[in-house]
Each structure stands twice: as structure tokens, then as C-alpha cells.
Amino acid sequence: MFERLYDTSEQAQVQFIGYASDRARYDFGIVYTNAFFGKPIVFCMQTNRSTLLDYEDLDNLTYLQKAFQLTTAEAEEVSALMKQFIPTLSIKDQY
């Protein structure tokens, strides 16, 4: 009934980040994987929202706002925070 597109397994590195600012508290998980063209999966543990992000995506504040339901100021904070953890090169380019 369904066409299987992919079914893979891998050992992935996962990092959990908790951060508080004057505006909000953030609890994120980052899954570093070779899947999805090397983009890490970033998920917010408070809102259950997730997205694939690479370093260049972090400059697109509108994308971060929509992905995680943030204000512009919050998106700026999340961008600055994630730039400490998201690799500047995609994982595939690093290896």
C-alpha cells in the first residue's frame, strides 16, 4: 500500500541545551546525523516543534520565528545561541 522511500539506522550524537535569557527559557535538543544532507535536527522540548538547521539557516530570523513560534527578539537570541552548536560546514562536507 505504501512505497518505502528509505529505512536506515545510524548512531547519532545528541546534545541537549538549556538556556535562559531575560526574555525566555529555551530547552533544545540537537541531533547530529548524516541523514538529511548533514543538517542537524533541532527540536524545542517546550513546544515540540522541530526543524532541520544548518549554520546558514541561523541568519534567517523569519525562518526561525516560524519554525519555533518566536518573536523577532527571541529569534535573534536563538540564532546567537545555536551558532555556538551548529557546525559551520555540513556534516557531509566535514568528512
N, C-alpha and C positions, 0 to 999 in steps of 0.2 A: 504494500500500500504506500510506503514511503521510500524515497530514494535516499540512501545513505550518502551524505556528502563527505563526511570524514568521521573517524572514530580513532583518536590517538590518545596515548597516555605519555606523561613525562614527569620527571621530578622537577618541581618548580620551587623557586625561592619565594618566600612570602615575608613581607615586612609590615608590621603594624605601627602606626604613628598616631599618637595623641598629642594635641596641641591646643593651647588656649590663648586667646588674644583679648583685647579689650572689647571686641565685637562679639565673639562667638567661641565655642569649643568645637574642635574638629577631631574626629576619630576615623582614620582612613586605614585601609589595607591596600597593599600593592603586591600584585602577583607578577613576578618577572618570569616570562615564558618565551619560548622560541616560536610559539604559535602567534597568529595574528600579525605577521610581518614584524615580529620583535617588539611590538608595542606592549608595555605593561598594562595589566588590567588594574584600574584604580577603583576602589569601592568605598563608599561612605557608610560606615556602620550605623550611623544615626538615621539616615533616610533610606537606606537600602538601594541607593542609586549607584550606578557604575558606568564606566566608560573606558575605552582604550585611549591611552595618552602617550604621546612621545614628547620630547623636550620642546619641539616647535609648537605643539598644541598649547603649551602653557602660556604663550603670548596672546592667544585668542581668548580674551576675557569673556566675550559673548558666549563662546562655546562652553567655557567653564560654568558660567551662570546658568545656562540651560541644562547642562549635564547634572549639576548638583543643586539646582534651585538656590542660587546665591545672589546676593546684591552685588553691585559693582565693587564696593569696598571689600566685601568678603572674597570675591573672585580674585582681587589683587593679592589678598593675603594668602589664599590657597595657591596661587601661581608662585609666589615667592617661596612658600613652604615646599611645594613639590619640586621646584628647581634644585633643591638640595638632594632629592632622592631619585628623580627620573634621569636616566643616563642621557648624555648629550648626543650619543650615537645610538642608533637602534641596536638591539642585541645582535642581530644578524651581521651588522657592519663591524661589530666589535670582535667577532670570532673569525 
